[in-house]
């Protein structure tokens, strides 16, 4: 399977009053088309910087970022983004918020088609009947569902998610994990998820990339072999297979934090 995303030897540093602050150092990541990549690592190691590079919102100091075999040099319309804070425009209804990307990237699309597309997604995530509500009238979990719809309404090739479920309670978060699998089944896309939740990375990811401490490089890659018949179910997180994967990831995070006596395993 061809790689849709390729991060090739990316090095980047931020300018500060005290000099350059290195955040990435020769980072290498490849994500095949249709795969779901989860990225974990110590706080401040450059995970969010990675999302901006993939989206074309910034350029690396060295190295290259490729999408669909093309070098990323500027923002890409084929990328959707979802963040921890689902920023919604209060003066627009939920439906109007969801169709906003279509107004920008597909201005010639008939309004009735935009509405039909948004209504289809909202129904898929359980928000049918809430189209005319304002963001403040929805719970945090419902706003995040709407945010996910907005991120994929224009059918992006890549969905980038930066801690989208981090501010939600455990039950809502797990419910949205299942929603993500349902969305992938009906709306195929390649995804990159930044998360601090190792259970989330294993439940959603096909691969989990562990970044080292800053400046980050690719320390370890876990190929997720989810237990069972191939369907992702929450009870699979409580099996010996899942426990072994989580133990490996915890050890790698400890190594990245400099809190583990053992060497990093590549």
N, C-alpha and C positions, 0 to 999 in steps of 0.2 A: 504494500500500500504506500502510495507516494506521500511525502511529508507536505502538509499544507503550511505549517509554520516551521521555520528554521532560524534559530539564534546561533550565529557563527562567531565565536571568539569575541563576544561583546564586552567591552570595558568602558566604564563610565564613572565620572567623578563630578560632584557638585562644587561650584565655586562658593567659597565662604570667606569672611573677612580674615580668617586665620589660614587661608590657603585651600587647596583642593581637598575635598572629602571623598575618597574612593568608595564606591558602593558596589560596583560589579567589576569582576576581573576575569576576562577570558571565558565568559559564560557560554555554555553549549547546551542547547535544548532543541529537540526535534519532536514535532507532534504530527502524526499521520492524519490525513483527512478523515473526519468522522470520529476521531478519538477525543476523549475527555482527559485533559491533563490537570492534575492538582499540583500546586507548588506550595511547599511548606519550608519554614526556616526560622531562625531566631528573629526577634523583633529588630527592625532597623537594618535588615540585611539587603534590602533593595528589591523586595518582591513587588511593591507598587511601581517602582521605577520600571521594572520589566513590563508591566501592563502598558505603560505609556509608550514604551519603545515599540511594542507590537502594534499598538493602535496608530503609530506614526505621529504621536503628539510631541515627541522629542527624538533627537538623533543621538546615537552613541558616540563617544569620543573615538573609539576604535571598534572594529568588527562590523558585522552586517546582520540585518533582520530581513528575512524573506517571507513573503506570503504568496502562495500560489505560484511560486517560481519567479516572483518579481521582487526586486529590491524595494524595501519600504523607505520612502524619502519624505513622505508627507501624510497627513491624516487620510485614512481609507474609509470610503463609504461602506465597504463590505465587512466592517467590524461593528459589533454591538457591544455596549458596555453596561454593566450593572454594578452598583456600589453598595456599601454598607448602609448608607443613608439614602433611601429611595426618594431623591429630590423630585417632588411633583409640584406643578404650578397650581396654586390654590384657586386662581381665577378661572381655571379650566376644569371641566368635568374629567372623570377618570377616562372616559372614552376619548375625549379631546387630548388628554395627556398621552395616551397610547399612540394615537395617530400622528403625533408631532414629528417623529423621524420621517414618516412618509411625506409630510409637507416639505421637508428639507431635501431629501434624496430622490423623491419621486413626485415633483410638483405637477407633472402632467397627468398623474394618475387620477381618474375620476373620483370625486368625493364619495360617491356611493360605494365604490370599490374599497376605498380606505376604511370606511365605516364597517363594511362587511368583514374585512380582514381583521380589524381590531375586535369586533364582536366575536369572531371565531376564536381568537386567542383568549379573550376574557372568559368565554364559556368553558374553554379547555382547562383553565386554572381555577374554576369554581367561582368566578366573579360575574357570571351571567345575572342580569338584573341590577347590577351596581353601576352600570355604564354612566348614569346621570348624576351619580354622587360626586361630592367634592372630596379631595384627598383627606381633609380633616374629619370627614365622616366615616373613614375606614380605620380599622385597626392596623398596627404596624405590620403584621403578617399579610394582611390584604393589600396594603400599599406596596409591599415587596413583590407580591404576585403581579400587581399591575406594572411595577417597574420591570419585571422580567418580560412581560408582554411587550412593553415599549422597546426593550432591548432587541427583541427578535422580530418585531412587526415588519421590518423591511427585509426579512430573510437574509441576515448576514451570513457570510461564510464562517466567521469566527465570532464567538461570544466570549468576552472577557469579563470575569467577575472578580471583584476585589472585596473580599469579606462580605458578601451580600447577606449572609444570614447571621453575622456575628452579634448583632444587637438584639436578636430575638430570643424568646424563652425556648427551653429545650424542646417542648412539645411542638411548638410552631416551627422550629427549625427542622425537626425530623419530618414534619408534614411537607415542608417545602422541598426537602431532599427527594421525596417521592414524586412531587410535582415536577422536579427537574427531569427525572427519568421518563415521566409521561410526555413531557415536552420534547425530549430527544427522540422518543419513539415516533412522534407524529410530525416533528419539525426538526429533521436532522441538521446538526451543525457541529462544528469543531469547537471545543471549549477549553479555556484556560481559567482555572479557579485558584485564586490566592486565598489561603485559609490558615488559621492557627489551630483548627480542630482536626486532629488526626483521624478521628472516626469519620468525619465528613469527607476527608480526602480519600479514605478507603472505600466509603460507600458510593461516592460519586465518580471517582477517578478510575480510568483504565491504567494510568501510570501516575506515580507520585514522584515528583522531583524534589529532593531535599537540597536546599541551598546552604552553603557554609556560612560562617560568620562573615561580617563585612571586612574587606570587599568580597562579595559573594562569587563563588564559582559553583558548578554542579558537583555536589559532594557524593550524591547517591541517587540511584533511580530504582524505584520499586515497581515491578510489573504486578498489577493487582490481579490475583486469581480469586475471584469471589466464590465462596462455597455455595453449593446447591446446584440447581438446574440451569444456571445462567441468569435467572431473574434476580434482581436486587431486592432483597427483603431485609427489613430492620433486624429480624431475628438472626440473620447471618452475621451480624456484628458480634454475636455472643458465642460464636463457634471457635474451636481451637485454631482453625486456619486464620480467622480474622485476628484472634488474639496474638498469633505469631507475627502477622504483618504489623500490627500496632506496636508490638514490642520492638521490632526492628526499627520502626520509624522513631520511637521514643529514644532508642539508643543513638540513632543518627543525629537527632536534635541535641542530645546531650553532648555529643562529639562536637557539633557545630558551635555549641555554647562554651566549649572548653571545659565541660564538667564531667567528662568521661575519660578514664585512663586509656581506653583502647584506641587504636588507629581508625581513621575513617576507611570504610570499605567502598571501593568504586565499582 
